[in-house]
Each structure stands twice: as C-alpha cells, then as structure tokens.
Amino acid sequence: MDYEDIIMALKNGNVPASGAAEICIGRENEIAEFQYLLKKVDEGKAITKFVNGEFGSGKSFFLKVIEEMAFEDNFVVSKVTLSRDVPFNKFEVVYKNIVKSLRCKTGTSLEHIIERWITKLKMMAFEETSDPLKQNLIVNENLHNDLERARQHSNPFAVAIENYHKAMNAGDYETAKYAQAWLRGDSNIPFTEKRKFGVKGDIDRENAFKFLEALAAFLKTIGYSGLVVLIDETEFTMHLQNKKLRDTAYNYIRDIYDECSLGNFQNTLFVFAGTPQFFDDPKLGVPSYQALSDRIEDTLDTSLKDLRKPVIKLEGFTKDELIEIAGKLMIMHEEVFEWNGSDQISPVLESIVDLHEENAALTGGKVTPRMFVRSFISVLDTVQQNPDEFDTDKDILKVFEEKETEFEEEFDDDW
C-alpha cells in the first residue's frame, strides 16, 4: 500500500486510485452490506442500489471502496460519471462509456478481457493436442460454447466476438479492430466493414440494454464473478434541458431496476450515487417521475437505518469517527515522511475536530469530511516542515481554520 499516493490524492481533494478502504471509517455496516450484495451477484442475482449523500460527504469515495471490494472478488467494474457528454437519457452513450471504462484485476479494456479469455482457450487446446488444426477446432468450439449465454441476450454481440477471433487468426487486424470498436458502441463504422464481421446496424438506444445483458452474461461465463456498474453524479439528470429528457433518463433507471428484479440481468450490480436533491426534489428529482419514485422511495417515517432498502443514505461522521480518521492519516503521514507528529498534533486533535464541527454548523453543513481531510493533511504537512513555528495549540488551530476556509471557497464534489 503506497501511503504517499493516498495522502497526495486526499490533499488534492481526489479519491485515491487504491487504498480507499484504509481510511473508510464509520461505513462498516454499509461495507458489510455491499460485501453481501457482491456475494449474491456472484451467485446469479442482479441488484440495483442507490447511494444518497451530500456534496463532499464521501459518495465517490464509497464507490471507490465498492470498486476495490469488487476487484478483490474477481468482478469486472465500470465507473461512469454522468455529465453533459454522458447524459442518462442517451443510453447508447451510457453503454459506450460503460464498456470504455471496463476494468478488471489484470487490465483496463474489453479487448484485454477478450484476449485473455482466448489465450486461456488456446492453452487448454494446447494441453489436449499437439495438432495445430485440432487445436484450432477445439478453440472455436469452446469459444462458441462460452458465448452461448451471451447469445441468448444478443446474437450480434456473440457473432462480433466470434468473427473478431477469426479475423485475428487470419491476420485481418483491420476487421478485428473494427469488430472491437463496434462492441464498444462505435457508430461510425462503414457498412462494408460491419459486413466483414457479420453484423448490421449499430448499438443504439433500442438494443443497448440487450448488449449490456449480453456483456454481463459473457463475463460470468468466461470466469469473472460478474459485472459491477457504478454511476456517479446521478444528480446531473436534474439539469437536463426539459422534463421529457429527464423522464427518459428516469425511465431508463427504472428499466434497469425492473430488469434486475425480473432476472433479465444476471450477475450484475448497478449502484447509482446522487445528492439528497436528486432523491427529494419534487420537480426535477426522482419524485418527478412516479414510476421510479414508487419503486425506491422510503415509505417508513423512521430514523432507523435499513441498508436493505433500495436507497442507502450516507450519514455524516461523528466526532469519534473524525478523530479516528485523523489518527489514521497521522500514522500514514508519519510513515511516509519519517517524523513523529504525535507529540505536537495529538494534544490538539480533539480541538481540531471541534473547530471543524463549529465551522460546519456556521456554514449550514457545508464544511464536509472532504474538507476536513484536506485541511488536516495540510496541517500535517505544514507542521512537519516547520516544527519550530508551532509553539502553541493555537498556532496549529489557526492553520487548520485557514485551510478549511480556503478549501470551502474551492468546493466541488469529487468525493
């Protein structure tokens, strides 16, 4: 675990590329729930969950933890952030971005996944016979059989992969390249090229669901536990230009929820992360589209936590949890920069957390855990490099307050 990379990412306000679980304090129950869900998905279930959290509360951070757990359990993961370029009302664009963002333990593309699988088939054939012709027949037969589940959802998906393999074997790398691009959702492939790998048309909003179902089935068949799709900043849907576009987006989310419930998706976990406004706004959010709202709204008026509901709400951190997070960060920082910060920082740690909570109260909750982490790491950096400048606790508290004010002005939602 590279603590320096974690510290630098957090100081810059970013989610670390790895090791998020190291400092994911106070989410033990949520983590346990998603571990359970991943187990059910591995066994064949398809599940849709929603994560509700304020800006900077740790939604993206929590998605990263889910991603790390999924990799550990041999899932293929895709994380897509909704934006002007990737709106959910254009599901063919969403599909394209899901496939473009595919990652597994060993690589970062659909091509890598397919090539690794074909290599495995070739090795199995090599173990059975030394005859090249027989090896080729065995590979083709096993490849066809492995695509059977995917073919039930989308025959063109399976055909494109089969003909990709044939093109690669024949040395026709251009056709193979076009087949890969088509599977990724590229709609700019000439008809004459598509004919070479046996397909017509493009992946569009009418068939993108079937292709995604086929992809999940394919991944399970070739040895992965399943597919995990993480959709971040789902609240962007609220900013689509008009109600018709928003309704289209919400209907696609409802379709995913229903397809999972009906079993048309298998071995797939969808997680949508959004702000409270996305879940609560009656004009622009989920409540504006009753068919989706009826499926995921919480009808019980209670403060008790139920993680088995469709929507999981990320609560704010308690004082003790913030102290624990700070303690972990201090240990990492000390190890990376080879110093002992405990002597100067530990006596003032509780006061730092108190100051953070006071600032949060004054700003209506706008000072978030993300700001706390950034500010605290900045304090550690400053004290470590200028130890003689900090004679009193007040000196350290002053730097912390200055940093929280600075980061509040830069506020965005990368967490």
KOLMARLO-51798 format. One record per residue (C-alpha): x, y, z. Coordinates in steps of 0.001 Angstrom, whole numbers, padded with zeros to 6 digits, always signed. Last residue first. Example, Ala and Ser with C-alpha at 12.3 -4.5 7.8 and 13.67 -1.06 7.14 Angstrom:
# residues 2
+013670-001060+007140 +012300-004500+007800 
//
This chain:
# residues 415
-015803+012842-003218 -015037+014955-006280 -017918+017224-005338 -016771+020832-005538 -015760+023489-003018 -012817+025767-003840 -014024+028501-001460 -014538+025901+001277 -010964+024754+000657 -009516+028125+001669 -011741+028500+004726 -010853+024978+005855 -007159+025763+005321 -007258+028952+007389 -009033+027119+010200 -006393+024372+010247 -003541+026907+010251 -005086+028768+013196 -005647+025526+015099 -001935+024704+014817 -000835+028090+016153 -003464+027917+018901 -002009+024638+020156 +001183+026501+020976 +004816+026773+019854 +004312+025991+016192 +006977+027740+014113 +009757+025377+015246 +008134+022409+013508 +008090+023994+010039 +008130+021112+007533 +006220+018633+009690 +003862+021337+010965 +002946+022450+007445 +002492+018968+006024 +000402+017808+008990 -001750+020946+008791 -002265+020389+005059 -003300+016800+005828 -005871+018147+008307 -007284+020653+005841 -007723+018098+003067 -009316+015575+005443 -011672+018149+006977 -012621+019489+003559 -013609+016012+002384 -015459+015397+005638 -017616+018422+004746 -017803+022102+005639 -021118+022999+004001 -023152+021826+006988 -025092+025048+007359 -021949+027155+007176 -021809+028027+010881 -022569+024449+011934 -019807+023070+009699 -017354+025624+011080 -018204+024555+014633 -017772+020896+013654 -014334+021600+012160 -013313+023538+015264 -014351+020635+017489 -012338+018253+015276 -009246+020455+015619 -009820+020721+019379 -009858+016923+019633 -006550+016734+017760 -004737+019373+019851 -002795+017053+022162 -002254+014566+019288 -000703+017073+016879 +002560+018171+018523 +003847+014947+020078 +002012+012777+017550 +003826+014238+014591 +006843+011968+014836 +008690+012066+011536 +009594+009733+008702 +007776+011478+005851 +005814+008448+004624 +005463+006689+007980 +004489+009842+009867 +001928+010744+007201 +000343+007290+007329 +000106+007380+011141 -001318+010923+011007 -003927+009912+008438 -005045+007034+010643 -005381+009335+013662 -007306+011899+011639 -009776+009226+010529 -010185+008062+014152 -010760+011627+015353 -013333+012087+012593 -015038+008854+013667 -015158+009973+017310 -016735+013285+016307 -019394+011507+014288 -019268+011364+010511 -022229+012393+008392 -024700+009761+007214 -024504+008061+003840 -028068+007135+002910 -028634+003768+001273 -031528+003694-001186 -033026+000399-002418 -033786-000678+001165 -031607-003437+002591 -029458-000934+004495 -032258-000135+006948 -031192+002625+009346 -033622+003851+011987 -034667+007485+011665 -038217+006469+010866 -041061+007585+008631 -041453+004416+006578 -042376+004866+002897 -038788+005080+001657 -038921+005730-002073 -037307+003241-004466 -040038+001673-006579 -042733+004323-006302 -040187+007009-007202 -039263+005245-010422 -042822+005075-011803 -043615+008442-010220 -041138+010501-012200 -040979+013930-010524 -040195+012209-007202 -036776+011185-008667 -035569+014763-008991 -036579+017806-011045 -039965+018939-009739 -040396+017065-006442 -036722+017356-005389 -036083+014537-002895 -033820+011838-004380 -031774+014086-006652 -031792+016840-004031 -030357+014383-001491 -027278+014016-003730 -026578+011089-006032 -024842+007726-006375 -026331+004981-008581 -025015+001441-007998 -025764-001318-010513 -024746-004881-009636 -024795-007601-012284 -024599-011393-012165 -027825-011627-014162 -029877-009011-015988 -033149-010362-017300 -033871-011605-013775 -037149-009742-013311 -035793-007648-010432 -032682-006704-012397 -034744-005796-015452 -037055-003738-013219 -034285-001652-011651 -032600-001207-015028 -035916-000161-016574 -036486+002315-013734 -033091+003877-014434 -034004+004042-018125 -037328+005665-017201 -035527+008257-015112 -033421+009224-018131 -036444+009443-020445 -038341+011443-017825 -035432+013870-017589 -035359+014331-021366 -039126+014956-021489 -038950+017267-018478 -036558+019679-020156 -032904+020639-020519 -031260+018029-018355 -030101+019514-015063 -031884+017037-012784 -030102+014175-014576 -026817+015613-013291 -027965+014273-009897 -026591+010886-010957 -023172+012205-010011 -021669+008696-010104 -022905+005540-011844 -021047+002406-010715 -021570-000708-012841 -020409-004021-011334 -020241-007019-013679 -019949-010680-012718 -017807-013147-010787 -015416-013493-013712 -014700-016854-015315 -015533-016748-019007 -019234-017419-018417 -019666-014560-015943 -018133-012014-018311 -020288-013216-021214 -023518-012971-019211 -022659-009407-018144 -021816-008425-021728 -025016-009998-023049 -027121-008029-020554 -025293-004870-021636 -025922-005724-025273 -029598-006303-024555 -029873-002929-022829 -028138-001209-025752 -030721-002570-028230 -033208+000265-028694 -030916+003063-027510 -028413+002166-030213 -025638-000361-030832 -025219-000131-034563 -026644-001624-037745 -025748-004955-039280 -023313-007613-038105 -021166-010399-039577 -017562-009365-039066 -016951-008486-042711 -020449-006966-043051 -019513-004384-040444 -016624-003240-042660 -018839-002736-045708 -021400-000862-043601 -018784+001681-042547 -018067+002033-038799 -019021+005365-037240 -021398+004060-034546 -018729+002991-032048 -020509+001138-029237 -017575-000701-027655 -018606-003877-029499 -018352-001893-032747 -014816-000775-031893 -013763-004363-031203 -015207-005515-034524 -013494-002609-036324 -010112-003597-034860 -010636-007225-035865 -011500-006094-039398 -008259-004087-039520 -006244-006907-037989 -007002-009357-040772 -004199-011746-039764 -006436-014756-040358 -006414-015703-036675 -007223-012105-035690 -010114-012043-038167 -011472-015344-036834 -011294-014071-033244 -013106-010841-034135 -015597-013003-036013 -016501-014876-032855 -016663-011646-030834 -018926-009948-033395 -021185-013010-033580 -021645-013070-029797 -022733-009415-029622 -024857-009854-032767 -026766-012722-031053 -027817-010556-028123 -029409-011844-024905 -029420-015575-025648 -026105-015102-027467 -024468-014042-024195 -025352-017388-022646 -023998-019281-025682 -020734-017333-025941 -018726-019894-023967 -019958-022635-026307 -018759-020807-029422 -015344-020174-027860 -015115-023800-026785 -015834-024999-030330 -013500-022478-031951 -010671-023309-029537 -011123-027060-030056 -011127-026669-033849 -007964-024544-033714 -006199-027092-031532 -007231-029856-033932 -005602-027985-036796 -002484-027222-034741 -002001-030913-033718 -000219-031003-030340 -003380-031999-028508 -005266-031547-025237 -002818-029262-023424 -002601-026990-026463 -006402-026739-026506 -006434-025528-022887 -003690-023008-023678 -005660-021747-026671 -008793-021292-024556 -006788-019313-021969 -005379-017096-024709 -008938-016521-025940 -010004-015406-022433 -007054-013035-022050 -007755-011595-025495 -011416-010966-024651 -010655-009268-021321 -007836-007169-022801 -010092-006091-025685 -012815-005126-023209 -010330-002773-021576 -008435-001994-018381 -006340-004922-017281 -005440-007630-014772 -007707-007001-011802 -010600-005924-014001 -011611-002663-015602 -014324-001627-018034 -014419+002147-018633 -014925+002072-022414 -017665-000537-021990 -019608+001593-019514 -018944+004693-021608 -020434+003147-024741 -023398+001838-022761 -024045+005337-021362 -023914+006762-024886 -026434+004135-026062 -028491+005037-023004 -028995+008613-024100 -031355+009881-021366 -028584+009080-018885 -026466+012005-020015 -022780+011368-020795 -021387+014447-022560 -023284+016909-020353 -022270+014813-017365 -022856+011479-015665 -019783+009819-014163 -019270+006214-015237 -017448+003543-013233 -017071+000098-014781 -016059-002978-012811 -015271-006576-013758 -015639-008748-010684 -012933-011013-009229 -013862-010685-005520 -010905-008384-004778 -011870-006306-007788 -015389-005950-006370 -014087-004916-002944 -011899-002251-004578 -014834-000963-006636 -017091-000833-003574 -014398+001207-001777 -014167+003524-004786 -017942+003960-004714 -017554+004983-001066 -015068+007692-002024 -017385+008906-004770 -020166+009203-002202 -017932+010644+000556 -019886+013517+002067 -018403+016085-000319 -021791+017052-001703 -024486+015387+000400 -025152+011658+000205 -027656+009166-001169 -026363+005859-002550 -028761+003863-004736 -028816+000109-005266 -029804-002100-008209 -029292-005859-007984 -028858-008774-010389 -028592-012197-008769 -026520-015093-010112 -024394-016429-007243 -021708-013790-007855 -024465-011188-007515 -025458-012635-004131 -021833-012474-002915 -021493-008916-004202 -024635-007996-002253 -023210-009456+000988 -019980-007494+000567 -022177-004483-000179 -023996-004897+003129 -020740-005368+005064 -019373-002151+003557 -022520-000282+004587 -022245-001640+008127 -018550-000709+008384 -019033+002791+006995 -017719+004719+010010 -014134+004915+008775 -013136+004403+005150 -009475+005195+005747 -007782+002027+004513 -010791+001190+002310 -009669+003867-000138 -006385+002016-000716 -006236+002477-004457 -006545+005289-007001 -007066+007735-004145 -010268+009847-004297 -009291+013424-005001 -009283+016589-002910 -005647+017414-003629 -004710+016501-000053 -006562+013202-000465 -004619+012299-003615 -001304+013246-002001 -002039+011209+001131 -003103+008090-000780 -000092+008271-003114 +002213+008672-000103 +000597+005732+001682 +001564+003319-001073 +000000+000000+000000 
//
